[in-house]
Amino acid sequence: MLASPGAELGYGLAAFLGALQGVAEFLPISSSGHLSLAEAWLGVDAEAAGHSFNIVVHAGTLLAVLLVFRRDLFDLVRGLLDPQQVAWARPMWVALIVGSLPLAVVLIPGVEALVVRMEGEVRWIGGALLLTAALLAFTHRSQPPSDEKDQPPSVAHALLIGCAQLIAVTPGVSRSGSTIAAGLALGLGRARAARFSFLLSIPAITAATGKEALDLLGGDAPLHFAAGPFALGFVVSFAVGLLSLQLLLRLIEKVGMLPFVPYLLVLGMIALVAGS
């Protein structure tokens, strides 16, 4: 049953959306698309609590990434201080910085407002989900015979993967799906592409969360939020995200991302029909 427009974000809905974010953030099915569809169909205002809540639950899954990749992050810091201990650290730093540069486009005036408006457009989200399905299907067989998991991508490849991450600011385009698909298309193996994708998500989600927090504190964004439901959504998204990420890292090396394509096709078609 759909809620009326402008429905309040209560504890039950916050827990549901937090769990949805935790699952969809790491599976290549677009967490932003799922959250936006759920909020549109449940009557949560995307320009009020909806968009701000999305940032909060994204922060929960960010914490899950930090925990799962804590050893890699420790080695990155250690290798920056002493390159002889971790040879891949400095090239990885360069790749992560270059891969993050395309997101500067979001700082152009009007771009963020456009993204927020798209979060409330079910038809546009449906089309973006279909695009994600096409990306996953197209790169399914892009798997080199051998792959060094710790080897960072080249600067050129990192920039192209970063451009794929930029496209994923569109609700319905999966960030993990687009960046892993880009890595596979460029010749990275599944484990290597997935590792770089999730490491690349750390500065992206950190920057988005920090900007949203500053906007809220500065009064530039609507303050229609409740601390309790937002906190619950954060905790649930972290817990579910932690389990989902560990599952996906095992799953992606064995079967790839093709099993998610039929689901995305069905959901995308439903959203297109519902939004027309």
C-alpha positions as CSV (number, residue, x, y, z in Angstrom):
1,M,0.0,0.0,0.0
2,L,1.5,3.4,-1.0
3,A,1.8,6.1,1.5
4,S,0.3,9.5,0.9
5,P,2.6,12.2,-0.6
6,G,4.8,13.8,2.0
7,A,4.5,10.8,4.4
8,E,6.8,11.0,7.4
9,L,9.9,8.9,7.6
10,G,9.1,6.7,10.6
11,Y,11.2,4.0,12.3
12,G,9.7,1.1,10.3
13,L,10.2,2.8,6.9
14,A,13.7,4.0,7.9
15,A,14.7,0.4,8.8
16,F,13.3,-0.9,5.5
17,L,15.1,1.7,3.5
18,G,18.3,1.2,5.4
19,A,18.2,-2.5,4.7
20,L,17.4,-1.8,1.0
21,Q,20.5,0.5,0.8
22,G,22.7,-2.1,2.5
23,V,21.8,-4.7,0.0
24,A,21.6,-2.5,-3.1
25,E,24.8,-0.5,-2.5
26,F,27.1,-3.4,-3.2
27,L,25.1,-5.6,-5.4
28,P,25.2,-4.0,-8.9
29,I,21.6,-3.0,-8.9
30,S,21.8,0.7,-7.9
31,S,21.1,1.7,-4.3
32,S,20.1,5.2,-5.3
33,G,17.6,3.8,-7.9
34,H,16.1,1.4,-5.4
35,L,15.9,4.1,-2.7
36,S,14.4,6.6,-5.0
37,L,11.8,4.1,-6.3
38,A,10.9,3.0,-2.8
39,E,10.6,6.6,-1.6
40,A,8.5,7.7,-4.6
41,W,6.1,4.7,-4.2
42,L,6.0,5.2,-0.4
43,G,5.4,8.9,-0.6
44,V,8.7,10.2,0.9
45,D,9.6,13.7,-0.5
46,A,12.9,13.4,-2.3
47,E,13.6,17.1,-1.9
48,A,13.1,17.0,1.8
49,A,13.8,13.9,4.0
50,G,14.3,11.6,1.1
51,H,17.6,13.0,-0.4
52,S,19.1,13.7,3.1
53,F,18.2,10.2,4.3
54,N,19.8,8.7,1.2
55,I,23.1,10.4,2.2
56,V,22.8,9.1,5.7
57,V,22.3,5.5,4.7
58,H,25.1,5.8,2.2
59,A,27.3,6.8,5.1
60,G,26.3,3.5,6.8
61,T,27.5,1.5,3.8
62,L,30.6,3.6,3.7
63,L,31.5,2.4,7.2
64,A,31.0,-1.2,6.0
65,V,33.5,-0.6,3.1
66,L,36.0,0.9,5.6
67,L,35.7,-2.2,7.8
68,V,35.9,-4.8,5.1
69,F,38.9,-3.1,3.3
70,R,40.6,-2.0,6.5
71,R,43.8,-4.0,5.7
72,D,44.0,-2.4,2.3
73,L,43.5,1.0,3.8
74,F,46.2,0.4,6.4
75,D,48.6,-0.8,3.6
76,L,47.8,2.3,1.6
77,V,48.9,4.5,4.5
78,R,51.9,2.4,5.3
79,G,53.0,2.3,1.7
80,L,52.7,6.1,1.3
81,L,55.1,6.5,4.2
82,D,57.4,3.7,3.2
83,P,57.0,2.5,-0.5
84,Q,59.4,-0.4,0.0
85,Q,57.0,-2.1,2.3
86,V,53.9,-1.9,0.0
87,A,55.0,-1.4,-3.6
88,W,51.5,-1.0,-5.0
89,A,50.4,1.7,-2.5
90,R,51.6,4.8,-4.3
91,P,50.4,3.8,-7.8
92,M,47.0,3.0,-6.1
93,W,46.9,6.4,-4.5
94,V,47.5,8.0,-8.0
95,A,44.8,5.8,-9.5
96,L,42.3,6.6,-6.8
97,I,42.9,10.4,-7.1
98,V,42.7,10.3,-10.9
99,G,39.6,8.1,-10.7
100,S,37.9,10.6,-8.3
101,L,38.5,13.7,-10.5
102,P,35.5,13.3,-12.8
103,L,33.1,13.7,-9.8
104,A,34.1,17.4,-9.8
105,V,31.4,17.8,-12.4
106,V,28.9,17.4,-9.7
107,L,30.1,20.7,-8.2
108,I,28.9,22.6,-11.3
109,P,25.9,24.7,-10.3
110,G,22.6,23.0,-11.1
111,V,24.0,19.5,-11.4
112,E,23.1,18.4,-7.8
113,A,19.7,19.9,-8.1
114,L,19.1,18.0,-11.3
115,V,20.1,14.7,-9.6
116,V,17.7,15.4,-6.8
117,R,14.9,16.0,-9.2
118,M,15.7,12.8,-11.1
119,E,15.4,10.9,-7.8
120,G,11.6,11.7,-7.9
121,E,11.2,10.7,-11.6
122,V,10.3,7.0,-11.7
123,R,10.5,6.8,-15.5
124,W,14.0,8.2,-15.7
125,I,15.1,5.7,-13.0
126,G,13.6,2.8,-15.0
127,G,15.6,3.8,-18.0
128,A,18.8,4.1,-15.9
129,L,18.2,0.6,-14.5
130,L,17.9,-0.8,-18.0
131,L,21.2,1.0,-18.8
132,T,22.8,-0.7,-15.9
133,A,21.5,-4.1,-17.1
134,A,23.0,-3.5,-20.5
135,L,26.4,-2.6,-19.0
136,L,26.5,-5.8,-16.9
137,A,25.5,-8.0,-19.8
138,F,28.0,-6.3,-22.2
139,T,31.0,-6.9,-20.0
140,H,30.0,-10.3,-18.5
141,R,32.6,-12.3,-20.5
142,S,35.4,-9.7,-20.1
143,Q,37.6,-11.8,-17.8
144,P,41.4,-12.2,-18.4
145,P,42.9,-15.6,-17.9
146,S,45.1,-14.3,-15.0
147,D,44.9,-11.2,-12.9
148,E,47.0,-9.6,-10.2
149,K,44.5,-8.5,-7.6
150,D,46.9,-6.0,-5.9
151,Q,48.0,-4.3,-9.1
152,P,46.4,-0.8,-9.5
153,P,44.9,0.1,-12.9
154,S,46.8,2.5,-15.1
155,V,46.2,6.2,-14.9
156,A,44.2,6.1,-18.2
157,H,42.1,3.2,-17.0
158,A,41.5,4.8,-13.6
159,L,40.2,8.0,-15.4
160,L,37.8,6.0,-17.5
161,I,36.6,4.0,-14.5
162,G,36.1,7.4,-12.8
163,C,34.0,8.6,-15.7
164,A,31.8,5.5,-15.2
165,Q,31.5,6.4,-11.6
166,L,30.4,9.9,-12.6
167,I,27.6,8.5,-14.8
168,A,26.4,6.6,-11.7
169,V,25.3,9.8,-9.9
170,T,22.2,9.2,-12.0
171,P,19.6,7.4,-9.8
172,G,19.2,3.9,-11.3
173,V,22.8,3.6,-12.6
174,S,24.7,1.3,-10.3
175,R,28.0,2.8,-9.0
176,S,29.5,-0.6,-8.3
177,G,28.0,-2.1,-11.5
178,S,29.2,0.7,-13.8
179,T,32.7,0.9,-12.3
180,I,33.3,-2.9,-12.2
181,A,31.9,-3.2,-15.7
182,A,34.3,-0.4,-16.9
183,G,37.1,-2.3,-15.2
184,L,36.2,-5.5,-16.9
185,A,35.9,-3.8,-20.3
186,L,39.4,-2.4,-19.9
187,G,40.8,-5.9,-19.1
188,L,40.9,-6.0,-15.3
189,G,39.8,-9.2,-13.8
190,R,36.7,-9.5,-11.6
191,A,38.6,-9.4,-8.3
192,R,40.8,-6.6,-9.4
193,A,38.0,-4.5,-10.8
194,A,35.8,-5.1,-7.7
195,R,38.6,-4.1,-5.4
196,F,39.3,-0.9,-7.2
197,S,35.6,-0.1,-7.5
198,F,35.0,-0.3,-3.7
199,L,38.2,1.5,-2.8
200,L,37.2,4.3,-5.3
201,S,33.8,4.5,-3.5
202,I,35.4,5.6,-0.3
203,P,36.4,9.2,-1.4
204,A,33.2,9.5,-3.4
205,I,30.8,8.6,-0.6
206,T,32.9,10.5,2.0
207,A,32.8,13.7,-0.1
208,A,29.0,13.4,-0.8
209,T,28.3,12.7,2.9
210,G,30.4,15.6,4.1
211,K,28.9,18.0,1.6
212,E,25.4,17.1,2.6
213,A,26.2,17.5,6.3
214,L,27.7,20.9,5.6
215,D,24.6,21.9,3.6
216,L,22.3,20.8,6.4
217,L,24.3,22.6,9.1
218,G,24.5,25.7,6.9
219,G,20.8,25.8,6.2
220,D,21.2,25.3,2.4
221,A,19.2,22.0,2.4
222,P,15.8,21.2,3.9
223,L,15.9,20.3,7.6
224,H,12.9,17.9,7.5
225,F,14.5,15.0,9.2
226,A,14.1,13.1,12.5
227,A,17.3,12.0,14.3
228,G,15.9,8.7,15.5
229,P,14.8,7.2,12.1
230,F,17.9,8.6,10.5
231,A,20.1,6.9,13.1
232,L,18.2,3.6,12.7
233,G,18.6,3.8,8.9
234,F,22.4,4.3,9.3
235,V,22.8,1.3,11.7
236,V,20.7,-1.0,9.5
237,S,22.4,0.0,6.3
238,F,25.8,-0.6,7.9
239,A,24.9,-4.1,9.3
240,V,23.1,-5.3,6.1
241,G,25.8,-3.6,3.9
242,L,28.6,-5.4,5.7
243,L,27.0,-8.8,5.0
244,S,26.1,-7.9,1.4
245,L,29.6,-6.7,0.6
246,Q,31.3,-9.9,2.0
247,L,28.8,-12.0,0.0
248,L,29.3,-10.1,-3.3
249,L,33.1,-10.3,-3.1
250,R,32.8,-14.1,-3.0
251,L,30.0,-14.2,-5.6
252,I,31.5,-11.9,-8.2
253,E,34.7,-14.1,-8.7
254,K,32.6,-17.2,-9.2
255,V,29.7,-16.1,-11.4
256,G,30.2,-12.5,-12.3
257,M,27.4,-10.0,-12.6
258,L,25.2,-11.6,-15.2
259,P,22.6,-13.1,-12.7
260,F,21.6,-9.5,-11.8
261,V,20.6,-8.6,-15.4
262,P,17.1,-10.2,-15.5
263,Y,16.2,-8.6,-12.2
264,L,17.3,-5.1,-13.5
265,L,15.4,-5.6,-16.7
266,V,12.2,-6.5,-14.9
267,L,12.4,-3.7,-12.4
268,G,13.4,-1.2,-15.1
269,M,10.4,-2.1,-17.2
270,I,8.1,-1.9,-14.2
271,A,9.4,1.6,-13.4
272,L,9.0,2.7,-17.0
273,V,5.4,1.6,-17.1
274,A,4.6,3.0,-13.7
275,G,6.2,6.3,-14.5
276,S,4.5,6.8,-17.8
